[in-house]
Amino acid sequence: MGPLFRNSGFPLYHEAMLFVRMRPQQRQASFEATFTAARSPLSSGLQALAFYERAGLVKRITPLSEEAPHYASRMLVRSARNARVKPELLGAPGNGAEGWSASALNLSAAVDERTPGGAASLVELASDADLRELQLALAGDPSVASVSRVPRRYLTAKMSRKSSKPSAAGRERTATAPPPARTMWNLRKINWQEARDLNGFNDASEIKVAVLDTGIDAGHPDLKDQIAGYIYEHPDLPGASSDQDLIGHGTHVAGTIGATINNDVGINGISQARIHAWKIFDDRPDLLTHPDGTAEFAYFVDPVMYLRALLDCVDAGIDVVNLSIGGGGAPDPTESAAFEALLAGGTSIIAAMGNERREGSPISYPAAMPGVIAVGATNLQDRITSFSNRGNHVAIAAPGDAIWSTLPTYPGQTAWRAEKGPDGHWWQGKAAIRETDYDAWPGTSMAAPHVAAAAALFIANGGDRDPAAVRDALVASADKVPAMGGQDFTPDFGYGRLNLKRLIAGIGAND
């Protein structure tokens, strides 16, 4: 059995980070004029930011817009979209160098016409101790639309102790073989074949489903024909991000949604929707300490990569977005605005409820955000799993225990053990090596893509593309399983367990 990711007890917000949204500024005739205007007298909050910069407390400012210059290492830099092209240096240490951090925010406000609610930038400070005072100063600045802490979003980051399989560095796990595709319990449970046998059934090959996750193995034999796009490069970000899905989570999610059907290879996906993958994790694990005094080096969502992906989905007209991520920090205004833009454009958003049931089912976002279809996980017996969060915002449940799906064909790891060195600091130790090719994983992360694929099939077969209509159809067609005790809704199952045949067969029934 693969890893079960949890985030209970982990930090809600990134340390020493703020998201700052600027109010739109008047557009200038040229970049040179815009650059000059950005150096004009600063408003009160930006003056405070410039003071922090002079004190050496500002590390970096990264705009969501890849067109806007960023501030790093006491320099203002306009990055090239091509990773092989050297960035252009706009400001350098020396006379008149002070205030480039504030100028970066002004430049972003003048250049970025895309971000809902105003240009947004990630401000990184040297210490979390300095954050609150700067946040208050920026909040009182009339040129600032909002300033907020940056919520952490995880795969939910902590691996179950029982399923973690540390191994010596360099050791590779052997590839695993899934059972015959026709015996996949999760597909039988949701009446997958019965739905496909309906007259005029459409496989959703024209529907665009976005997977915002750890990446995807674009060469996997069960996925390569299903991938319509893959974005992973961000030349202006400090963290390296290759095209590899080291963790495997995104590849697993994608396989459930759209692995090639009946190709005599591996598994069958639920649909043949076109997968648009965005990698929203960098390749560097970060130290996370646990309440019991242990620690690990794990991966979590890069906030800029994540928000850029959400905005890309708005621009691309994505039909369905799958978010098998979560975290307890309330959404900041930039994240909320991106979700509102997606919903307004007709994109259905599916998110995992989270895997912290044994820790009291804390609220997890984005599942708890308005308009999002939150998904819990069931097992072979149609009971809620021991890990699936409960809550009144859950809409529907779907199979999420021992789900066979695709994994990258190359080695990787889900986390690294942390070990204390002689100096008392944590060092990266042995890796928790994952399987390759295929594996059965548990989690609400595995349940969510069942519903994302079902939403794609609903739209493809003539259902209304409106997110509210998609949600209504999903919950109306769900099975009231015996464990619901005869109730129409429970905080465990929502309105029931996904039934794909009833979902498709019911299209147009009430017209």
Buried (B, 14 or more C-beta within 10 A) or exposed (E): EBBBBBBBBBBBBBBBBBBBBBBBBEEBEEBEEBBEBBBEEBBEBBBBBBBBBEEEBBBBBBBBBBBBBBBBEBBBBBBBEEEEEEBEEBBEEEEEBBBBBBBBBBBBBBBBEEBBBBBBBBBBBBEEEBBEEBBEBBBEBEBBBBBBBBBBBBBBBBBBEEBBBBEEEEEEBEEBEBEEBEEBBBBBBBBBEBBBEBEEEBBBEEBBBBBBBBBBBBEBBBBEEBBBBBBBEBBBBBEEBEBBBBBBBBBBBBBBBBBBBEEEBBBBBBBBBBBBBBBBBBBEBBBBBEEEEEBBBBBBBBBBBBBBBBBBBBEBEBBBBBBBBBBBBBBBBBBBBBBBBBBEBBBBBBBBBBBBBEBEBBBBBBBBBEBBBBBBBBBEEBBBBEBBBBBEBBBBBBBBBBBBBBBBBBBBBBBBBBEEEEEEEBBBBBBBBBBBBBBBBBBBBBBBBBBBBBBBBBBBBEBBBEBEBBBBBBBBBBBBBEBBEEEEBBBBBBBBBBBBBBBBBBBEEEE
